[in-house]
């Protein structure tokens, strides 16, 4: 059934009942009045003595910041409210699981200059600030986000621009943080302008949770700035249908009307969206507000968020319940961002059952098993006759794709049998 998006009723909350509408709709007012301490939080939510005790302990290590807008989405009665779980610190954050890692994605290791991660051949991640409008409890970058509320120094930015300019294989820049849309309009314009001066940078992506937690930030002026620098893509971060309000819809509509193609990156979170039907409802709602479902991430191995993790099989189950059961546009890719800097690995249900040179056996979402007959006269693509194959910038230079193109062997480091051989390769 088509869901009606609700307007946020902030007047019913004692802390905000006297706030003027013009202030409420001002993103800078929202930033200044973020909930950062227990007394302010208690004016929004009733807190038990145990919650008081747990918050006091947790806030000694991790910061809290909740925008008034997002705080108004939290249920006062339901302690299992998904919005509340993503916003309010709990004691489990102090538990460090044996599998937890400080920098699970090796963003620091793969950083040639401060604030820039270059892992994939043709794209780089530019972290322009450590600050967010609110601090999500499941944040994978909690080692840096919130530790210091600061933007990247201009000198560091210039070094990042220099590195990108002298690395012609980089064609795609992802601007992230923190949240890059926390920066002023002029700062955002400066960053986009400098990147656009680099000829080989073809596309720019902005990763921001602002349309979710502070939709007031998506102003006409911001959209006009982004419009100047197209193609610019925005990936946002809805995790639950409750976050998709009328205010969020209007923010996404403004960006879409400014020519921005929008995608959504959800994180699979225990007790929040680890349900196929919740995910399906959210994917449908996202498409209705012109946001394309892009990724579902397996929750990372960052310190202090193990209580949010599900099994990987839960993610596969969700994809199984989406593929074929709804439009393909509503089916994101489920990925595991591999620890150790391995990058995003797509994980899917098994649709390929078996294959020979003559036929492939497949199954569909219903469980129907069918075969596809391979062409008997297929000669294969001739790279020597292809102008695209002679373009070195397009040819894969590492990984499995290189083996398929050139042959050879990939040998893991520290292979045991290698250590058993002498210098000339003989036992």
Steps between C-alpha positions, in 0.01 A plus 500: 500500500627847412637662813435863585811682616449677831600852594712520814293619798765684699254720694396201711853475645556725806851596395378635165144615569591871487726480196393719210436329171760715323762387753398135476543514122842667527775238479745718690253529790467123493878464520533746788228327696608139454446285808842430648437430870273295723293791644405610148423143393274456802282786375432290192491147641415364844812325632517231767762504776682220318502699176641800689779284637579340164501834317737652753747214447470487122531875447839495672632323189263586214331827414128542449341745258140474382338765283170631636330382181627142541428506874137581419477169308587294807224320687461610862344168604676234292859435609537284188412788267744464205570875486571505873740206466697679227522825700526432873822350647475174694739313726574228242709753307770460766530129425791425270441171324801280418427554130481880529753714315589868536525554123331192348500636145868609503405853400799637691738240355395581143538876554779656287430849642291606802128465442526307173457124458607351166418128493320431174689580178269767358341660805594662827328590826543858622415558868439874537382519862489298822170656605142386450169665579433194716703200606341175388564222748595255223760729338792310345730803530448560870879490544512847341143634473413703807848480649567852373225714351711650225525524125800399294754781502535685171864386476396134528231552238754654265728196546205273421421700186867482395506122544179459297632732228821300458317163501320490165337161556272659763177589325253477789516685833280413799472793743421384851595560864337546752228651294622733223169686486571634848742738328395849394371557148817690410723218626306240302519720192878535547553122524283426197665778299853374574406144405338619177829667403654151470427379147504127573247524786182401317248453779467619858296323766394644834418267788266669747241402760362856506184416300422250779603673822486867398299546179489878565862510381390433142434862409441657160841671526676168564322340205604790275864449602493127431325560167800705379735203529312212338525209471467485879334203669374485858485177697302527819436260786143404593484189720130475589165610351436714809778732381319573174285797598339775296797723587744236374295459181514873430877508555556213258261658251702824504821313422333292229350812341850650498614212279659295777467123463449362848585160643455348843747298704339316791682310771353171615438554873371253757171605652455783250468367146597131512163409354421437134166679523645810665765515229243451222280777638799733520618423146151577368489826694845599376399461137192712566721786620732456196784329685641182340587218744873447446663294776412309812819476704582225744577681825875561525737368768552843654558522874191530716230408247498120524150513658369621162645216293298227334616188322585536132234237430240753619604736221480220243152416631390860450624503139323167443177664615550801273629354172202399287251598771519868411637718221868459426544874562416434865770236543831641627828309504584336832872551569756419763764771525788261554719551807859586419415728211364229270221726380135427435422136426150433364323205662193350334278195513614222266307518176756309290463130580738338250654544156670319215632625168155437353256614768458700817251387764333785687226543756266797541349669807212247504735204511430409136806336345571556132784472254652747257665356189840646424570605139709236321660742253612774740861589416557751774588866492816593304692754702730569205206636299354710784590868543382491862739213583790713376410773750733435794280702736221243459705180530499335844853494641459278804279242668300219344409716199871523411531119520206463262658746257865394521523173693751449778479430873417696813706376796388600851760656728650278772403180321612209722643288222705799379662518843597132468707562187854632479619795301513317167144367538609142582420306816 
